[in-house]
Amino acid sequence: MFDNHVHTNLTEDSNATLEEYAERAVDIGLSAFTITNHCSLGRLKEDGWKVVARDFKKLERDARIFSDKFGIDIKIGVELDYFEDRKTQFKDVLDWFDFDIVLVSCHYLPPDFKVNCADRSSASFFEACTDIDHAYRRYYDNVRGCIDFLAQTRGDFVLAHLDLIKKYSAKFFEVPSVKDPFYFKLASGVVADLVHDNAKNIAAELNTRGFEHASKEPYPSKGILELLFTQGYKRITIGSDGHTVEGLGKYIPEGLSLLKEIGFKGVYDYEKCKPYFVSFSEPRFT
């Protein structure tokens, strides 16, 4: 197994070191994992939530040391935030390093991008929200804008936790189902964009951390994964979004089982931002 979404103590949302992760990976039987620290565009390095270019040389050096020490493949990626007005900065980051994977996230609600759907501070927004449908529409419009931008950008990308808005909204509102006409329209719009020929450079992440959040389901939901599968979409990768040593690889087996149940035959892994298919029949999954 592998885990393509892991955060280290280079940013304040994690206190786990690369060496601790490497040791844990051996203990739980991972063959590889990828460090994908946050690069939230527009934030200052000093606020603790953004890696900068110079961080990656140290990561590369440490990854080499601990790969040799523990006999495990440690890759280096990044998790980039999408903002409609920061597309130039986004492209600049792609030149910082020869990344193995680039995760792209829509954490914030437009139009002012003040509500971070991944942060517990967003709970107060959702608690006071009087029109959750409008919030969902704003969120998914931003996701679709992100897909359109990535489709026109050179390189291969992974759209991370694409229905993240439910992380804290689920504490106050029922998690929507694709059986609901309003939500089906939103979700199917995203699915249509992902399966379009123009978006062949974009994979979707099955983020297993949602299993322990209020929604008790992964990002994206089983319903969205089924919509993708019925449209012939195969470009799925998987990550735990681990921020602690114990979080590494957490719920990855459950995520893989869900994909198999739906009918997927494998997942995609990445090296130097080049995707390749890994069948569930391969030894690392058996």
MORAKA-V524151 format. One line per field, one symbol per residue. ss: DSSP state (2 for helix, 1 for strand, 0 for the rest). Layout:
ss->???
This chain:
ss->0111110000000000022222222222000111100110000022200100002222222222222222001111011110000022222222000000011110011000001100000222222200022222222222222222222000001110000002222000000000002222222222222220222001111112222200000010022222222200000111100100000000022222222222000111111001111110002220
